[in-house]
C-alpha cells in the first residue's frame, strides 16, 4: 500500500496557511488547475455554446474544489486525484451560489452603488458556511437554512473570521488578476485569468477543509486518512521512530540498526529517514549521512519531491562541499529544480559537478547552458560562465544545442572583452 501523507488535526492554522499556498501547485491539483484554465478557452466560442461550456467548466472547478475541501477535512496532506466519484450536485450548487453572489454584486454596482460594500460583506460572511455545507452535504436547501448556517458559524467561533477574510482577500486578488490580464490579448488573458481564479478557489477550499479537520469531532467528521495510515502501518512507523530515539540514549548503534532494517524493508515515510539522520548526526557519522543522503535523494526525486531533495542536497553539501547526487539524471533534474526555485548558486554547483563527474553525458550541454546562463545573468559572473561552457569541449555539428552554446559563448566573450 502506498504511503498516505497525512496532517495532524492539531497542526496550527498558521502552518497550514504557509503550506497551503503551495497546495494548488502540487500533484493532481496543479494538473487540474492547468487543465481547467485551458478549458476556459470554450468561452471564446459563439454565444450560447460559450456560455454553456463556461458553466460546465466552472461546475468542474467547484466540484474539484469541494473534493479538495473534503480530502483536507479528512486529514490528507496531498490534493485528491480527479475521479468519477466526485459530487456533481455540489459542483452545480456551488456554481449557482457563487454566480448569484457575483450577479448581486454587479446589480448593486450598477443600480445601487451605495450598497456594493454591504452586499460584498454579507456574502463574505455567509459564503464560507454555505460552501462547507454544499461540499459535504450537497444540499442547497440546507446550505440556505439560516439556522444551519448559524450552527456552522458557532462551531468555529471567532476562527470563522479566517475564511471570511480569505474570501475578501480572494475577491481583491480576482479583481487585480482581471485588471492585469485585461492588458493582454484575450487569447493569453483567458487561461491566465482562469488559472489565477482556479488556484484561488482551490486554495480557499483547502484552507476551509483544514479548519474543518481541526474541528472534526465537533462536526462529526471521521478522518479517513488516519485510518488508511494505520492500515498501512504508518502509526507503527511513528512508534518505531519514538522507540529508536529512546533506545539511542542507551545504545545508539542498536537504534540505528533498528531503523536501518525498516528503511530497507519497504518505502519508508520521512519521519524514519529524519530520525535516522538525527541519530547519525548525534554520533558524528559524516560518511553515513552522505551515503544515506544519496539513497534518500534518489527516492525523493523518483517520488517527485524535488523541493525536499534540494534541502537534503544543501544539508549534504554542508558536510562535503563536493557532494553531488550519484546519478546524472537526478543531478540534472535537481539543477533545473534549483534554478526554478531561485537557488541559483546551488544550481550552478550541481551543473559544475555534473560536468566534472560525467563530462561525456549527453545531458552535459543542457546542464552547461543552464549553469552558464545563471552565472552570466543573476550571479553576474560572465567569465565563470565562459569557463563552464569551455568544459563542454567541441560539440558535434548535429548537436541540437550547439547553436545555443555558440551564441551564448559569443555574447559572453563580447561582454568579457568590453569589461
N, C-alpha and C positions, 0 to 999 in steps of 0.2 A: 504494500500500500504506500503511495507517495506521501511525502511529508506534508502535513497540514499546517500552514502558517497561521498562528492564532495571535490574538491580542488579549491581554488580561483585562477583565472588566474594570479593575481599579486603576487602569492607566490614566494618568492626569490628562485632562482635556487639552492643556497647553501642549503636551507632547503629541497628542492626536492631531492637533491643529498644525503643528510644524510638519509632521509626516504626511498630513492629508493633502498638502499642495502637490505632492508627487503622485498621489493615488491615481488620478485620471491619466497619468502618463506611464503607467506600469501595465505590463501583461495585456490581458484581454481588453482592459479599459482603453488603452492607447489605440489598439487596432479598431475598437468600436467607435471611438471619437473620430478617428480619421475617416472610417467608412461612412459614418453618419454625416460628417462635414461634406464629403464628396457627393453624398446622396442629395444634398440640398441644391445641386445643380438642376434638379427637377423643377425648381421654382422658375427657371428660365423658359420652361415650355409654355405654350399658349394657355390663355386664361384658366378655364375650368380644370384642365389636366394639371397645370402647375399648382393650382390651389389644392386639388385633391392629393397630388403627390406630396406637397409640402405638409399637409395634415398627417399623411401616413408616416412621413419621416419624423415629425415631432412626436407622434404616438410611439414610434420605436424608441425615440430618445427618452421619453418619460418612463417607458416600460423598463428600459435598461437601468435608468436612474433608480427606479423602485427596486429592481433586483439588487443594485449596489447597496441601497439602504438596508434591505433585509439581510443581505450577506454580512454586512458590517455589524448589524444588530445581533447576529448570531455568533459573533466573535471571530470571524475570518479576517485575516490581515490583508489578503490579496483580493483584487477585483474578481467578480464572477465571470465565467465564460458566457457567451451569448448562447442561449439554449431555446429549445422549443417549449420549455415548461414555464416560461415567463408569464406574467399575468397581463393579458391583452386588455382586460376590463380596466385594470389600474392605469394602463397606458392611455386609453381613451379618456378616462375620467380626469386624469391629471392634465391632459392636453386641454380638455374643455374648461377646467377650472382656471388654468393659467391664461388661456386665451380670453376668458371672461374678465380676468383681472386686468389684462392689457387693454381690452376694449373699454372698461370703465375708466382707466387712466386717460385714454385718448379722448373719450367723450367729455370727461371733466376738463381736460386741457383745452378743448375746442369751445365748449359751450359754457363751462363754469370754471374759469381759471383759478378762482379763489379756493376751489375745492380740490385742486390737484394734490396738494400735500396731505390733507386729511384722508383722501382715498388711498394714497400710497402707504400711509401709516397704518390704516385699517387692514389693508391686505398684507402688509408685512407682519402684522401681529397675528393674523389668523392662518396665513398660508402654511407655516410650519406644522401646525396641528392638523390641518387638512391634508397636507402631503403625507404625513406619517400614517394617518388613518387610511388613506387610499392605498398607500404602498403595502400595508399589511392586510387590510380587510377588503379592499376593492369595493367598498360600499359607499356610494355617493350620498345616499340619504343619511348614513351615519356620520359621514365626514362633514355634512352641513348642519348636523344637530348641535345647537349651541351648548346643550348640557354635556354632550360628549366632549366637545372641544374644551369646555371648562375643566373637565376631568383630566384631559391630556395636559393642559397648561398647569394645573395644580400638581400633577405628577412630577413636573420638572421644577416647580417653584421659580426662584429667581434665575436659575440657569436657563429658563426658557427664553430669556432675552438674548442668549447667544445666537440661536438660529434666526431670531428676528433681526439682529444686527447683521448676520450673514446675508439674509435676504436683501436688506437695504444696500449692503456693500455690493452684492451681485447686480442689483439694479443699476447702481452707479457704473460698475465696470462694463455692463452690457451697453449703456449709453456711450461710454468712452470708446468701446470697441466699435460700435456702429458709426460714430463720428470719424474714427480713424480710417475704417475701411471705406467710408464714403468718398475718400480722396483717391481711391484706387479704381481701376477698371472693374466693371461688375463681374467679369469672369474670374478675377482674382479675389474681389471682395466677398463674394458669396461663400466660398469654402472657408476663408479666414474668419469671417464673422460667425459662421456656423460652428467652426471648431471652437472658437472662444466661448460661445454660448453653451455648447455641449460640455466643454470642460467645466464651466462654472456650475452647470446643473448637476453633473456627476459629483463634483466636489461638495456642493451643498448637501446633497442627499447622503453622501458618505459620512459627513460630519454629523448629520442628524441621526444616522444609524449608530454612530459611535456614542451619542448621548443616550439613545435607547439601550445600547449594550450596557452602559454604566448603570442603568436603572432597570435591568432585565427582570429582576424579581418583582418590582412594582408593577410592571406591565405584563407579567406572566409569560415572558419570552424564554424558551428553553434554548440555551446556546448549543447549537448543533456542532460547532467547531470543537468545543471541548470534548464532546462525546466521541467524535471522529479521532481527535488527538489521542484520547485514552485508548481507543480501539487499536490505533497504530503503535501504541507503546510509548508515546511521547511523554506521558506522565512518568513512566519508568525512567526515561532519559533524564528528566529533571531531578528525579530522586537519585539517580546514579551520579549526576554532577555534584549534588549536595553531599552524597556519601564520599565521593572522591576527595572533596575539599576537607572533609572531616578526617579522613584516613591520612591525608598528606601531612597533618600535624605530627603523626607518629611515624609514618613510613611513606615518604614521598615517592619512592620508586614503585612501591606496591600500588599507590594511587594512579601513577602514570600507566602502569601495566594494565590496570583495570579499565582505564579509559581507552587505551590503545586497542585492546581486544574488541571493544564495542565499535570503535571507529573503523575497524577492518571488517566488521560483520555485515553492515548494510549502510545505506545512506544515512548519515547522522545529522541531527539538527545543529545549528550554530552554537547552542549552549554547551554542547560537549566539546566542540572544537575550541571554543573560547576558554573553557575550563582547562582543557589540556594545555593550551598555550600559557595560561595563567600559572599553572603549576610548573611548567618548564622555565618560565621567567623567574620564578621564586628560587629555582635551583641553578640559575645562571647557565642554562643549557642552550647556548647560542646556536650551535650547529643543529640541534634538534628542532629549534624554532624555524631555522631556514629550510630544513628538509620538509617539515610539516607545512610550512608556508607554500612550498612548491606544490604539494599534493592538494592542499585546500584551494589554492588559486585555480588549479586546473578544474576542480569540481565546481567552483563558483562560476567560472567562465562557461562551462558546459551547461550550468543551470541558468544562465542569463543574468547573473548577479554581478555585473561588471563594477558597479559602484563599491560594493563590499570588497571585491577583489582588488580594486585600486587602493583601498585603505590598507589591505594586507600587504600589497607591494610597498607602500610607504613605510609600514612597520618593519618589513624585512630589509628595506634599503637603509634604515637607521642602524640596523645591526651589521649590514655589509653594503657599503656604497656601490659595489659592483653587482649587486643582486639583480637577477633577470629571470623571468619565468623560463622554465627549461624546455618549452615548446614554442617554436617560431610562430605558429598560428595564434597561440594565446598572447604572446608578446605583441604581435601586430594588432590584435583586437583591443588589447588594453591601451596601446599607444593611441589608437583612434578614440577610445572612450575617454582617456585622459584629456585629449585635445578638446573633445566636445564639452567636457565639464570645466574647461578653463584651467586645467592643471598642466600648464604649458611646459614647465621645467621637467615634470615627471614624464610627459610625453616625449620630450627631446631625449631624456635619459634612456627611455625604452627604445627609441629609434637608434640611438648610438649603440646601445648594447646589442640590438638586433643585427646591425651591420657588422659588428665585431664578431659576434658569435656565428652568424650564418651569412657570410659575405656572398655566397653563390645562390642564395634562396631567391626564387622567382618573385617573391614579395618584397625584396630588398629595395627596388626602385620606388615603390609606393611609400615605403617607410622613410626612405631618404628624402623624398619630396615633402612628406608631412613634417619631418623634423626641420628641414631647411626653411620651409615657409614660416614655421613658428619662430625660428631663430632670426630670420630676416624681418619678420613683422612684429609681433607683440614683444619679443625679447630684445629686439634691436641689435642683433649681432650678425651682420651680413658676412663678415669674414669667416666666422664659425660656420655659417650656413654653407659657404663655398667649400670649406674643408669637409663638411659632412657629405656634400654631393660628390666631392672628389673620391670618397671611399668606394663609390659605385664602380669606378673604372669605366671602360668603354662599353656602352650598351649596344646590342645588335641593331642593325639598321631597321629591322622589322619590329623592334620592341615598341609596344603601344605607348609607353610613357617617355620614349626618347625625345620627342618634340617638347614636351613639358619640361624635362630636365634641362635640355639645351637652352630653352627660353629663359628659365629661371637662372641658370648659370650666367647667361649673358647679362641679365639685369643686375645680378649681384656683382659681377665684375665691373660693370659701369658704375654702380653705387660705390664700390670699394675704391675705384680709380678717382672718382670725384671727391671722395673724402681725403 
